[in-house]
């Protein structure tokens, strides 16, 4: 069951015969999903060392390398403890950046999600019309990956450097898995 749930979350779709469902997989916020997301975040740090060397990123910095589309589907891994985001194509780490995430009173949820909706410019309905450029919503109540200050805590969103958010937006699709580990 664990492998089935992860497989569905990572593919973002379900294939039966020749029919493809276009609805993203539902969020998995179970203990097991949270542990898998945390394990993915820990592995991402190791993969970053292998891919980019002993590089310590300052707030707002990112690294990105070209990985052919043939390497596989994209997935995003977020490490809340390291305040880092990682982009994979297949099993190959493609990019990494610094982030900021939710404050204690409005934490970023952990578990396995998928991108539900995308828009190049969104304005928050809850928080004073705040801009959310390159928004990729992974939670139905408005929590998203988007360009924002990586030095200020959010209301649950994952803030990315603007240039990184724009590039990420261009390579991800609705259904792309988002694993968020503590």
VMD Tcl script that draws the C-alpha trace (Angstrom):
set ca {
  {0.00 0.00 0.00}
  {2.88 2.35 0.86}
  {4.45 1.85 -2.56}
  {1.12 2.29 -4.34}
  {0.39 5.58 -2.56}
  {3.87 6.91 -3.33}
  {3.67 5.77 -6.94}
  {0.35 7.56 -7.40}
  {1.67 10.71 -5.76}
  {4.87 10.68 -7.82}
  {3.13 10.14 -11.13}
  {0.29 12.53 -10.44}
  {-1.98 10.47 -12.64}
  {-3.46 7.03 -12.86}
  {-3.17 4.88 -15.97}
  {-5.72 2.16 -16.64}
  {-5.46 0.50 -20.04}
  {-5.31 3.50 -22.40}
  {-7.19 5.96 -20.21}
  {-5.20 8.64 -18.42}
  {-6.77 10.56 -15.55}
  {-5.70 14.21 -15.60}
  {-6.63 14.89 -11.99}
  {-3.59 15.30 -9.73}
  {-3.15 12.78 -6.94}
  {-4.63 13.87 -3.60}
  {-2.37 15.10 -0.83}
  {-0.96 12.52 1.52}
  {-0.44 13.99 4.96}
  {-0.21 10.69 6.82}
  {2.64 9.91 9.19}
  {4.10 7.58 6.59}
  {3.89 10.20 3.81}
  {5.51 12.78 6.08}
  {8.35 10.36 6.84}
  {8.86 9.60 3.14}
  {8.94 13.31 2.34}
  {11.48 13.89 5.13}
  {13.62 11.03 3.82}
  {13.46 12.57 0.32}
  {14.54 15.93 1.76}
  {17.49 14.32 3.55}
  {18.53 12.50 0.38}
  {18.26 15.72 -1.62}
  {20.97 17.32 0.50}
  {23.29 14.38 -0.32}
  {22.33 14.59 -4.01}
  {23.13 18.31 -4.01}
  {26.64 17.60 -2.77}
  {27.10 15.00 -5.54}
  {25.63 17.22 -8.27}
  {26.99 20.66 -7.37}
  {29.84 20.02 -4.94}
  {30.26 21.53 -1.49}
  {28.36 24.69 -2.34}
  {26.61 26.58 0.44}
  {23.87 28.81 -0.95}
  {23.12 32.19 0.59}
  {19.50 33.38 0.79}
  {18.17 34.04 -2.71}
  {20.82 31.97 -4.51}
  {20.20 28.87 -6.57}
  {22.00 26.36 -8.77}
  {20.51 24.88 -11.95}
  {21.85 22.48 -14.53}
  {20.41 21.12 -17.73}
  {19.04 17.60 -17.46}
  {17.46 16.08 -20.57}
  {13.69 15.55 -20.51}
  {14.37 11.90 -21.27}
  {15.70 11.54 -17.69}
  {12.09 11.37 -16.46}
  {9.33 13.38 -14.85}
  {9.92 16.33 -12.56}
  {9.32 16.37 -8.83}
  {9.95 19.05 -6.22}
  {11.38 18.24 -2.81}
  {11.23 20.79 0.00}
  {13.36 20.56 3.15}
  {11.83 22.74 5.84}
  {14.69 22.11 8.28}
  {17.31 23.20 5.70}
  {15.04 25.86 4.12}
  {15.88 24.45 0.68}
  {13.94 23.38 -2.41}
  {15.20 20.79 -4.88}
  {14.02 19.98 -8.39}
  {14.53 16.52 -9.81}
  {14.04 15.23 -13.33}
  {13.70 11.49 -12.94}
  {16.29 10.49 -10.35}
  {18.66 13.31 -11.30}
  {18.89 16.48 -9.24}
  {18.43 19.38 -11.62}
  {18.31 22.44 -9.33}
  {18.41 23.63 -5.74}
  {17.60 26.92 -4.03}
  {17.07 28.58 -0.71}
  {13.48 29.16 0.45}
  {11.45 30.55 3.28}
  {8.40 28.76 4.60}
  {5.52 29.17 7.01}
  {5.82 30.79 10.40}
  {5.07 28.89 13.60}
  {1.46 30.10 13.70}
  {0.89 29.24 9.99}
  {3.25 26.34 9.21}
  {3.88 24.89 5.78}
  {2.19 21.47 5.65}
  {4.35 18.36 5.35}
  {3.69 15.25 3.31}
  {3.31 14.34 -0.34}
  {1.34 16.73 -2.56}
  {1.03 17.54 -6.24}
  {0.62 20.77 -8.14}
  {-3.11 21.38 -8.41}
  {-3.14 24.70 -10.26}
  {-0.66 27.21 -11.70}
  {-0.87 30.88 -12.56}
  {1.92 33.29 -13.52}
  {0.51 36.06 -11.29}
  {-1.90 35.61 -8.43}
  {-2.95 37.96 -5.65}
  {-3.79 36.56 -2.23}
  {-7.42 36.90 -1.26}
  {-6.57 36.28 2.41}
  {-3.53 38.48 2.90}
  {-4.09 42.05 1.65}
  {-3.91 41.26 -2.05}
  {-0.26 40.20 -1.62}
  {1.40 39.31 -4.94}
  {2.22 35.65 -5.56}
  {4.17 35.57 -8.84}
  {4.74 32.20 -10.54}
  {2.27 30.54 -8.14}
  {2.01 26.76 -8.17}
  {-0.73 25.68 -5.74}
  {-0.23 22.32 -4.04}
  {-2.90 22.62 -1.37}
  {-6.57 23.49 -2.02}
  {-6.71 26.29 0.58}
  {-4.27 28.54 -1.28}
  {-0.84 27.32 -0.17}
  {1.66 27.48 -3.02}
  {5.23 27.53 -4.21}
  {5.79 31.10 -5.50}
  {8.27 33.92 -5.85}
  {8.62 35.83 -2.61}
  {11.02 37.00 0.04}
  {13.30 34.18 1.14}
  {14.18 36.13 4.28}
  {10.62 36.51 5.61}
  {8.38 33.75 6.93}
  {5.13 33.13 5.06}
  {1.58 32.15 5.98}
  {2.30 28.57 4.89}
  {3.52 29.09 1.33}
  {7.01 28.23 0.14}
  {8.76 31.41 -1.00}
  {11.31 30.97 -3.79}
  {13.78 33.43 -5.35}
  {11.99 35.11 -8.28}
  {14.32 33.87 -11.03}
  {14.15 30.30 -9.69}
  {10.35 30.44 -9.36}
  {10.02 31.52 -12.99}
  {12.27 28.68 -14.22}
  {10.49 26.15 -12.00}
  {7.13 27.31 -13.34}
  {8.34 26.68 -16.89}
  {9.32 23.03 -16.30}
  {6.59 21.77 -13.96}
  {3.03 20.81 -14.82}
  {-0.21 20.25 -12.98}
  {0.25 16.92 -11.24}
  {3.98 17.39 -10.58}
  {4.71 15.82 -7.16}
  {5.76 18.09 -4.30}
  {7.32 16.31 -1.30}
  {7.63 18.49 1.79}
  {9.73 17.14 4.63}
  {10.28 18.58 8.08}
}
mol new
graphics top color blue
foreach p $ca { graphics top sphere $p radius 0.5 }
foreach p [lrange $ca 0 end-1] q [lrange $ca 1 end] { graphics top cylinder $p $q radius 0.2 }
display resetview
